[in-house]
């Protein structure tokens, strides 16, 4: 079973970004930050999907199963 553990670096980044957003009073800065966070989220999702596909392909090839 997969286990997920946030690294200290990820936790630090998350806290830092939350504080920045909470303390930000500029609408234009918040819009820019939101746009960048959407890019990060989309990139991470693409990477996760690629890793899952690669893992499944490797499992299929080891089992001799073809799609």
C-alpha positions as CSV (number, residue, x, y, z in Angstrom):
1,X,0.0,0.0,0.0
2,X,1.2,3.5,-0.8
3,X,2.1,5.8,2.1
4,X,2.2,9.5,1.7
5,X,4.4,11.6,4.0
6,X,4.9,15.3,3.5
7,X,8.6,16.3,3.5
8,X,9.7,19.1,5.8
9,X,10.5,21.1,2.6
10,X,7.0,20.7,1.3
11,X,5.5,21.6,4.7
12,X,7.7,24.7,4.9
13,X,6.6,25.8,1.4
14,X,3.0,25.2,2.2
15,X,3.1,27.3,5.4
16,X,5.1,30.0,3.7
17,X,2.6,30.3,0.7
18,X,-0.4,30.3,3.0
19,X,1.1,33.1,5.1
20,X,1.9,35.1,1.9
21,X,-1.6,34.7,0.6
22,X,-3.2,35.6,3.9
23,X,-1.0,38.7,4.3
24,X,-1.2,39.9,0.7
25,X,-3.4,43.0,0.1
26,X,-2.8,43.3,-3.6
27,X,-5.5,41.8,-5.9
28,X,-3.1,41.8,-8.8
29,X,-0.5,39.8,-6.7
30,X,-3.1,37.4,-5.6
31,X,-4.2,36.8,-9.2
32,X,-0.7,36.2,-10.2
33,X,-0.1,33.8,-7.3
34,X,-3.4,31.9,-8.1
35,X,-2.3,31.6,-11.8
36,X,1.1,30.2,-10.8
37,X,-0.5,27.8,-8.3
38,X,-2.8,26.5,-11.0
39,X,0.2,25.9,-13.2
40,X,1.9,24.0,-10.4
41,X,-1.2,21.9,-9.7
42,X,-1.6,21.0,-13.4
43,X,2.1,20.1,-13.8
44,X,2.0,17.9,-10.7
45,X,-1.1,16.1,-12.0
46,X,0.5,15.5,-15.4
47,X,3.6,14.1,-13.6
48,X,1.5,11.8,-11.4
49,X,-0.5,10.5,-14.4
50,X,2.7,9.8,-16.2
51,X,4.2,8.0,-13.3
52,X,1.1,5.9,-12.8
53,X,1.0,5.0,-16.5
54,X,4.7,4.1,-16.5
55,X,4.2,1.9,-13.4
56,X,1.2,0.2,-15.0
57,X,3.1,-0.3,-18.3
58,X,6.0,-1.9,-16.4
59,X,3.6,-4.2,-14.4
60,X,1.9,-5.3,-17.6
61,X,5.2,-6.0,-19.4
62,X,6.4,-8.1,-16.4
63,X,3.2,-10.0,-16.4
64,X,3.1,-10.4,-20.1
65,X,-0.3,-8.6,-20.4
66,X,-1.0,-6.4,-23.3
67,X,-3.6,-3.7,-23.5
